[in-house]
Amino acid sequence: MTLKIAHLFKMKSTKFITELRARGLQITEKEAKYLMEIAVADYRENQVKPILKRENMAHYMIMALSYCKATSELLHMIDESYPRFRLKQVFMECKKKNNEVVEEFEKANKIDPQILNAFSAYANDLTEIMYLHMDNIDEEKKEQLSKKHENH
């Protein structure tokens, strides 16, 4: 599952751009990407909102809090001297609250290993996606540096 998602990060929007241009729009790749992001977000929201059911709220909460757990790992890797002034203060609060909500969820559900296993599985998948994305960024930086050195 996560490898498919990682592959999507690398996809180009050429088919989308081609369709827009075929309809007479003179559009840059950057503009097309922005429009595609809006369309995808709207599509997802319109598909999901009508089927959200009250009886599934616990499942939705597990998914949302799994994102918090995955994000928490990334938040702890960021050098706290980077953000400045008010951003630093809010960043520190975010990190703390992120940890608190994850800990409270785990405490509240410690009697149900099935929920905790699902929670961990979601969090691990999301963490893997973030690491794959960071690896991709690192590879792009390495390629840029090697091209820069080749040109000099």
WOTARA-V535731 format. One record per pair of residues at least 12 apart in sequence whose C-alpha atoms are under 10 Angstrom apart, sorted by the first residue. I is the first residue (numbers start at 1). J is the second residue. Records with the same first field share a line. If there is no record, write none. Layout:
I = J  J
This chain:
1 = 125  129
2 = 125  126  127  128  129  130  132
3 = 128  129  132
4 = 129
5 = 129  132  133
6 = 128  129  130  131  132  133  136
7 = 132  133
9 = 129  132  133  136
10 = 133  136
12 = 29  33
13 = 29  30  32  33  36
14 = 29  32  33
16 = 29  32  33  35  36
17 = 29  30  31  32  33  35  36
18 = 32
20 = 32
58 = 115
59 = 115  118  119
61 = 105  119
62 = 102  105  115  116  118  119  120  122  123
63 = 118  119  120  121  122  123  126
64 = 119  122  123
65 = 98  101  102  105  106  119  120  122  123
66 = 102  105  116  118  119  120  121  122  123  124  125  126  127
67 = 98  102  119  122  123  124  125  126  127
68 = 95  97  98  99  100  101  102  123  126
69 = 98  99  100  101  102  103  119  120  122  123  124  126  127
70 = 98  102  120  122  123  124  125  126  127  128  129  130
71 = 95  98  99  123  126  127  130
72 = 94  95  96  97  98  99  102  123  127
73 = 95  98  99  123  127  130
74 = 95  127  130  131
75 = 91  92  94  95  96  98  99
76 = 92  95  96
80 = 92
102 = 119
105 = 119
106 = 119  120
